Amino acid sequence: METIKEVTAQLLGSKQMEAIVPGAVLRDPRARLKRYLLLKYLQVLVLPLGNELLVTLGALASLYTAMLLRSPRVSHKASTVLLGQLAWADSLVVAHWGLGVLGWTLEERVALAKLGSGLLSSNQHASLLFLSCLSLEALLVTWRPVESRRLRTVRSARLASTLVWAAVIAELLVLQASVHGQDLHPHGPLLGLMLRGCLLIAPFLHAFSLCLSGVLWLANAWVYYTVFYHTPQRRKSCFH
């Protein structure tokens, strides 16, 4: 297995580490992308959830990363697509902040507060799912680099990103419909049927989401420890 520098260099398209030139790595945007990836591992897996300061720092780091990904020095590959989507997941945090300044009546503020809480939960779930996709690619690069070449493509990364966003948005809509279901008065049998369906499946969806989050947390923690943190030195793969 590669060390953390080797694995992240392969994931983000970096060439050989520019250690022979003092300060070269710090000027390389890919080096900062590697640090952002490790920051997200720590934020999602280790640091406490819901802390406003940590959420704000993570969102600012994601904004900076989104700008870095536009650099021509960053190769366009599956891992950078997933990393970009991981950064865009913090746009849900920005939406949460925007809701905080809306609402004139108490009922509106309560409803928007519930929606804002749902957006923060969706941000956590999206971040964990995109981090899981990056962890899977790290495992494939480390253990099956040649065999997984056809799987680790930009097209596959875009498809995975679409599925993640579809799942996150669907969960948000279903849970929000169940939360506000008592206050909604849908017009027409179809909307009423959809609302009753949301109320019915919301508890099962919530339980499934908690179980899946727990499994993915353990899997990502294992990948971080095994691949990115505690790995013996090995000759770099010739795949890249």
Stockholm file with secondary structure:
# STOCKHOLM 1.0

chainA/1-240         METIKEVTAQLLGSKQMEAIVPGAVLRDPRARLKRYLLLKYLQVLVLPLGNELLVTLGALASLYTAMLLRSPRVSHKASTVLLGQLAWADSLVVAHWGLGVLGWTLEERVALAKLGSGLLSSNQHASLLFLSCLSLEALLVTWRPVESRRLRTVRSARLASTLVWAAVIAELLVLQASVHGQDLHPHGPLLGLMLRGCLLIAPFLHAFSLCLSGVLWLANAWVYYTVFYHTPQRRKSCFH
#=GR chainA/1-240 SS CCCHHHHHHHHTTCCSCCTTSTTHHHHCHHHHHHHHHHHHHHHHHTSCTTCHHHHHHHHHHHHHHHHHTTSTTSCCSHHHHHHHHHHHTTHHHHHHHHHHTCCSSHHHHHHHHHHHHHHHHHHHHHHHHHHHHHHHHHHHHHHCTTTTTTTSSHHHHHHHHHHHHHHHHHHHHHHHHHHSTTTCCCSSHHHHHHHHHHHHHHHHHHHHHHHHHHHHHHHHHHHIIIIIISCCCCCCCTTC
#=GC SS_cons         CCCHHHHHHHHTTCCSCCTTSTTHHHHCHHHHHHHHHHHHHHHHHTSCTTCHHHHHHHHHHHHHHHHHTTSTTSCCSHHHHHHHHHHHTTHHHHHHHHHHTCCSSHHHHHHHHHHHHHHHHHHHHHHHHHHHHHHHHHHHHHHCTTTTTTTSSHHHHHHHHHHHHHHHHHHHHHHHHHHSTTTCCCSSHHHHHHHHHHHHHHHHHHHHHHHHHHHHHHHHHHHIIIIIISCCCCCCCTTC
//
